[in-house]
Amino acid sequence: MEDQFLLPNGANRDAIRQMGYAFVDLIVDQVLAKQAGEFSQKFTSLPLTIPQTGRHWQDILQTIENKILPNTINLHHRGYMGHMDSVPLAITVWADALIAAINNNMLSYELSPVFTELEASLLSWLGQRFGLSPNCFGTLTAGGSLANITAFLLARNHHDQTIIHRGNTQLLYAFVSEAAHISFEKAMNVIGLGKDQLIKIPTNPKGEILIDRLQAAIKRVKQNKGIPFMIVAVAGTTITGAIDPIGDLAQIAQDNNCWFHVDCAYGGAVIFSERWKHLLKDTDRADSITFNPQKWLGVARTCAMLLVKDRQVLEAGFDQHLPYMSFHDLNFGNLTLQGTRRTDILKLWLALQALGLSGIADYIDRSMAFTAEFCQMIDRSVYARIAVEPTLNIVCLESKDPKITNKQLQEKLQKNNQYWLSLPQWQGREILKAVILHPYPKLTDIL
């Protein structure tokens, strides 16, 4: 046990440091540097064997290098474009180790005062970048799904504060596009309204919600004595990267006394680019916003957040206090679904400090430029063509050759270690999806 804790007299300080250096070498040489070669070896499960006596860390490291790393999906490969998985900024990789070492708890102010203050101020700053008022607030969450679920809970309780204590007895309906994330179905389940009361509105071929179909759906709900309580706009859909008409949806929400949520978990990053931030016009009208820097800002997982236009919304939405902690108006345990949380705000702060505003803008602009270059490459290809006109840095493709299915093309590209593309279902068919997130993507002709 003594080799796992720094002794009070510091006698094993060099040994602890040596262990850390070994992990640094492993991460740099066997993870970050793997920008070519195989995407992954064939997966083999690891036997669950817990030794009676502890193993030396060097022996454990050998197991990691020889048996675990070869079975991971190599997101650092320049041809990996399968999903919204970014190559993490180096400083956020090391930040995770620092956060683990500090091991403070975001449950309450007394357990992490400096990080509590940092999260409150930094998320307010981010909210204002999206156009929210100076009274805006937010909290980090364990992923975008939890941020969306929390937004639904706040919307329900804002509609009727008595639901917190008595439960819901009303026929409440929420509206999202058919291209919206699966987390909204989870949200309706979690908050006790049921998936059947989540109305999914058809989209155009790009994945943007159809306004006339939304208005018709709201009218039908009202005619059947239902109550619309929430409307969602998506800025960066999971499959095509489409952005809903935010301003139009905001107005419909206002006209129908609905909570307006903008899920820009992915597309929110363009708010930092002068060239592309117009795509997020009217986010200032949102009641709540989901944003995930772990996607397009390169912050190592986990880093996601819910922003709200008014801090009072969080306080009223939970109406909770921690009897086992000293009272403070910044006890985040009173303001979120989570209790114990890591101080991931440090990781986000370090990323912003390391890149700066100009560096972040350059990162976004480069990604969009690479996307345009990738599209030009596809236009030259005899094997593939663009299936959906891209809005962001997500490009959907399909096979040109009727004798080669999209699945076969995907497998061939992956087998050749050229590109790792995903194969989602889109409007009744399988298509190939490329997400251009790598800072140095492979842009060579397909096959």
N, C-alpha and C positions, 0 to 999 in steps of 0.2 A: 504493500500500500504506500510505503514511504516514497516510492519513485513517482507517484502520481500527484503529490502535493509538495509545494516548496516548504522545506523545513524552516522552522523559526530562526535557526542560526545561519540559514542560507548555504549550508554545506553542499546541497545538491543543485545549486543554481546553474552551474555549467551543464549538468546532465539534463535539466529541464530545457535549457537553451538549445542543447544539441538535438533534442527531440523536435523542438520547433523548427530548427534549421532543416532537419530532414523532411519535415512536412512541406516546408517552403520549396525545397528542391523538387519534391514529388509533384507538387501542384504546378510549378512552372514548367518542368521538363516533360511530365507525363499527362498533363491536362491542357494548360494554356497553349503549349507549343504544338499540339496535335491539330494542325490546320490542314492536313492532307491525309492521304491513306484511307483506311477503312472507316466507315461511319460507326460500325460496331461489329464485333465478332458475334458468332452465334451465341445466343444467351444460354447459359447453363446456371442452374440454381445452386446456391451455396448451402452446404450442409449446416444445420444449426447445431453447433457443438460448443457448449460453454465449458471451458476447462475447469478442473477442480482448483488448480492454482493458476494465478495470472501469468500471461505470456509477456515476454519482453517486447517493448514497443517496436524494436527493429524487426522482430519476427512478424508482428502484426502488420507492419508496413509492407513487408514482402507479400503478404496475403492480399493487401489492397492493390499493390502494383500488378500482381500476377493473376489474380482471380476476380477482382471487383472491377477495376478500371477497364479491362478489355470488354466487359459486358455492359458498359454504360453507352448511351447514345452520345456521340461526339458532337456536341453543339458548337464546338470551336472550328470544326471543319468548314472551310470557305464555301463549300457547296451545300451546307446544311441550310435549308430554307423551309423546313416542314411546317413549323408552327411559330407562334409568337414568343419564341425563346431567344433572348439576346445573349450575346457574349458579354459577360459581366465586366464592368470597369475594374481594373486591377485593384484600385484603392478600396472598392467595396468587397472584394474577396478578402483582403486583409482586415477590413473593418469588421467582418463577421467574427473573426478570431478575437478582435478587441472587445466586441460586444459580449462574446461568450465569457471572456476573462473578467470583465467588469461585472456582468451578471446582475445588473440592477433590474428591478421589476416596475413596469409602468402601471401597475395596479393603482398606486396612490402617490401623492406628492412626496410624502415622507420617505418613500422607498427609492425615489429617483427624481429629486428636485430639479437638477440641471436639465435632465432629458424631458421632464414634463414641461418645463418652460420652453424648451427648444421646440417640442412638438406643437405646442399651442401657437407659438409665434410663426414657425415655418409654415404650418398648414394654413394659417390665416393669410400669410403672404401669397401662398399658392392659390388660395381661393380668390384673392383679389386679382391675380393674373387672369383668372377665368372671368373676371368682371363682377364678381360678387362684392357686396358692400364691405366696408371696414369692420362690420360687426360679424363677419362670417367666421366660421370655426370648422374644425375637422378632427378626425382621429385616424391613425393608421389601423389597418385591419389585416387579418391573416388571409389576404387575397381579395380579388375583385368580387368574387361570389359573396363573401361575407359583407362587403361594402354594399352590394345591391340588396341583400337580404335586410341589412340594417335600414337602408333607405325605405324599403317597403314597410318595415315596422314603424318607422317614424311617421310615414304618410298615413298609415292606418290610425295611429294614436292621435295625430294632428286632426284627422277628420272627426274623431270623437274621443275625447280624453277619458271618458268613463270606461272605454274598452279595456284600459289597463287593469282595472279592478274587477269589472263585471264580466268581461269577455264580450265577444261580438255577437250581436243578434240581427245585424243588418245584411242585406244582399249587396255587398261591395264588389265592384269590378275594377280591374286594372287593364290597361291597354298597352301592348307592345307589338313590334313588327314580328313577322314570321322569322326574320333573320336575327332576332335578339338572342342573347345568351341564355343557356339552359338554367342559369341561376335564378331567373325570374320565376320559373316554375317552382323551383325549390323554395323561393321566398313565399309564394302563395301557400305552399304547404306548411312552412314553418310558422307563419303568422296566423294560421288557422282559418284562412278563407277558402282554400281549396283550388286546385289547378283549373277546375272548370270555370272559375270566375276570372281567369286570366284570358283575355280575348286577344288572339294573335291576328294581326292585320296583314293581308298580303302586301307584297312589295313589287317593285318593277324589276326588270332583269338584272339591274345592278345591285339590288338589295335594299333600296330606299323605300320606306313606308309610303303607301298610297293614301294621300290625305282624304280623298273622297270616300274611300272604303272605311277609314277610321271614323269619319263623321257619321256615316250610315250605321256603323256598329254602335256608336254612342247613342244614337237615336233609338235603335232597337232595344238596347238595355233599359233606357228610360221608359219606353213604352211598356216594358215587362216589369215595371216597378223596381228595377235595379238602380243602384246608385254608383255612378262613376266616381272613383276617388283618386285615381293615379294614371298618369300618362307618361310613357318613357320614350325618350329619343336616344338612339344609338349613334355614337360618333366613332365609327371603326368597327363594323360588324366582324364577327369571328371568321367568316369564310371569305367574303369579298372585300372587306374593309370599307364598306359603304357608310355614308354619313346621312342620316335622316335630315329633313328640312327643320332645323331646330326652332327657328323663329315661328314657323307655321304651327308647330306642335305646341310651342309655348302659348300662343294665342288661343288655341283650342282648349288647352288646360285652363287658362284663365277664364274663358267663356263658360266653362263647365265646372268651375270651382274645384278643380283637381290639383293635386300635388304634381309638380313637374320635375321629373328626374332625368338627368342626362348621363348615360353610361358611356363615358369616354375613357374607359379603362385603357384602351389601346390608342385611339386617335388623339387623346388629350395632349400628347407630347408636342403636337404641332403648334400649341399655344406659345412655344418659345421661339418660333420661326417667324420673322417679319414677312417672309414670302408666303407662308402657308397658313398662318393663324386665321386668315379670313374664313377658312373651312369651319371654324368653330364660332362663327358669328352668332350672337344671341345666347351664348351660355350664361350671360349675366342674368337671364330671366329664370334660371333654374332655382328650384328649392333645394336640390341636392345634386351632387356630382360624384361619380366614381372615377378615380384616376389611378393607374398602376405604373409607377416609374420602373417597376421590374420588367416591363415589356420594352418600350421604345427608348427609355433613358439609360438602359444598361446597368441598372442597379441590381445587384445580386438578390435573388429571392430570399426572404419575402419582403416586398415593399409595395403596398397598396393602401388606398385611403378612401374615406368618404368625407366630402366637403359639404357643409350646409350653409345656407345664406344667413342663418341666425343661430348663434350659440344657444339661445333659449330653447330652440327646437330640440336639441339633444337633451337638455336638462328636463324638459317637460315630457319628452318621448320615453324616457326611462324611469323618471320619478323614483330613483333608487339612491340609497346611501349605504356606506360601508360601516357597520357598527364596530368592526374590529380594527379600524384605522382612525387616526386623528383626522378631524374634520378639516377639509380644505376645499375651496371651490374649484380646484383643478385636480381633483381625484378622478383620473380617467376611468377607474373602475365603476364610477357612477354614470359614465357617459357612453359606454359601449356594451356590446354583448359579451365581450371577452373580459376575463379577470386578469390573470397573469399574462403579461406581454413582454417580449424582448424590447430592448431599446433600439429598434430598427431605425428610429429617426436619426440616430447618429450616422448610420450608413447613407441615408439620403442626403444629410447635410454635407458629409464628406464628398459625395459625388458632385453635388452642386458647387462646392468649394473648388474641387479639382478641375472641373470643366469650365466653370464660369458661364455667364449668360451667352457670350459669343461662342464658346466651345459647344454648348448645347445646341444653339442654333445651327452651327456648322454640322454637327452630328445629324440633325434632322434633314438639313438641306442636302447633305451628301447621300443620305439614304434615298431621298426622292430622286436625286440625279442618277444613282445606281439603278433605281427602278426603271427610269426612262431608258437607260442603256440596256437593261435586261429585256424590256419590251421590244426594242429595236432588234436585239438578238433573236427573239422569238419570231419577229416578222420575217427574218431571213431564213428561218428554219424550214426544212422540208418535212420535218417530223411532227411539229406542234404548231398550234396557233393560239392566240389569246381568246379565251372564252367569255370573259367579262371585262368590260372597260374598267381599269383600276382608278380608284380615287386617291388612295394612299400608297403605301409601299407593299401592297399585297396584290399579286398577279395570279389570276386563275387561267389555267391552260387546258387544252384538250388535244388529243391526237388528231393529226391531219389524215392519217392513213386509216381507212375503214377496216382494214385487216388487223390493225393493232389497237387494242383497247387502251384506255387510259391506265388501267391497272397494269397492263403489260409494259407500257412505256415507263411507268413509275418504277417497276421492278428492274427494268433494264438500266435506267439511269442510276439506280442505287447499287446495282450489282457492279457497274463500272466505276463505282466510287466517284461519280461525276456530280450528281445532285441528289439530295434527299428531300423529296417533295411529299406532301401529304395528299390524301385522296378523300376529301369530304363529299358528302351528298349535298347537291345544290339543285333545287327546283326539279327534283325527280330524276337526277342523273349524277353519276360520279364525275368529278372534275379534279384536275391537279391544281394544287395551290402552292405558290412560292411566296415566302415572306422575306423581303430583302432587308434583313436586320444586321447582318454581319458587317463590321466596320471595313472589311476588305473582302467583299464577296467575289466568288468565282464567276466571271462573266465571259465564258467561252461558249461557242456554239454547241447546242445540244446534239450529242452523238456525232 
